[in-house]
Amino acid sequence: MMGRRANVCQLSSLSSVWLDCPELVVYDFACAALKTALCRIPLIALLVVWLVDRFHWLINHIFFSTAMNPDSRSYMKGVNTSSSEERNAQARKQQKFLRQLRQDNFISFSVYQQAVSNAIAL
């Protein structure tokens, strides 16, 4: 139940900061996020295409609708849908350190890490 509650909080907070509604959301738990969004923020749920990333689709979501499979969309061919997982892998290595930070330091460190990752990607 805790995962579902966190999912609701994340969706509510995301919908409050989006200036423009995204056309597409790729999320490892998109099936549950869509169900939650339909209850909490139905307009966004209907306007957004919800897809599960390829890695999680192959492992956990093979019995769900193929509409959430990124390979069912021609425009997703060749798109790396697991890039967020790859970026989060770096944070997992620093998990013990990150847990000891105060919120303001955690946010500053996260912004720094994101900037470094973006610079490397460019």
N, C-alpha and C positions, 0 to 999 in steps of 0.2 A: 504494500500500500504506500510505503514511503516514496518509491520511485514514481508512482502516479502523481502524488502530491507535488513532487519536485517538477515533474513534467508540466503540471498546470501553472506553477509559478513561473517557469521559464517562458511558457507561451504568453502568459499575461504580461510579463515584463518586456518580452520582445515586441509584442503588438503595441506597447506604449511608446517605444522608442523608434519604431519604423516611421520614417517620414513618408516613404512610398511603400506600398505593399509589394513584397517581392513576387515575382512571377513563379518562382520555383524554390522549393526547400528540399535539400537532400539531408536526410537525418537517419541515423541507424535505427531509430525506433519510430519511424514516421507513421506506422500503422496506428500505434497508440496515440501519438501526437495528433493525428487527424481526428480520432474519436473524441479526444479532449477538446480540440479546437471547435468541433461541431457543436459541442455543448456550451463552451465558454465564449468563443469569438466566431460565430458561424459565418459572418461575412468574409473574414479572412480565410476561413477554411474552404469556402467555395471558390474564392478567387485565385488560390495558390495551387500549383501542382506539387503534390507531396510524393517524394521518391525515397526509397531506402537505398543506401549506398551499396555498391556491388558486393563488397566484402561481407556485409551482414545479410544481404539478400541470399547469397549462396549458402550461408551457414544456418541462419535462423528463420528466414521468411519464405521458404519455398512453397508453403501452403497458402500464402496470402494471394490477393489479386495480382495478376501480372501488370496491372496498371501502375503499381508502385515499383516495378522493376525498371531501373534506368535503361536497360537494354531494349525495352519496349518502345522507347522514344528515339527516333532517328537523330534528333539534334543532340542527344547525349552520347553518341558514338565517339569514342576516343577521349571523353571527359573523365578526368580523375575524380571519382566521387568519394574517394577515401582520403582526400588531402587533409581534412581536419583530423582524422585519426592519426595520420602521419605526424602532424604538428603536435598533437597532444601526447604523442609518445615521448617527446622531449620532456614534457612536464611530469610524466609518470616517473621518469628517472630522478626527478628532483622533488618527489612527493613528500619525503620526510622533511626537507628544508622548507617547502612551501607551507606545510601545516603549522610551522612555528611562527610564521609571519603575522603581524597585525594586518587588518584589512587594508589600510592605506598603503602599506609596504607591498602587500600582495598585489594590489592593483597596479602600482608603479612597476613592479617586477614583471607583471604580465604584459603591460604596455611595452616595456623594453624588449621582452622576448618576441613579441609580435612584430615590432619594428625590425629587429635583427632578422627574423624569418622572412619578412617582406623584402628586406634589402638583399638577402641571399637569393631569394626567388627571382629578383630582377636581374 
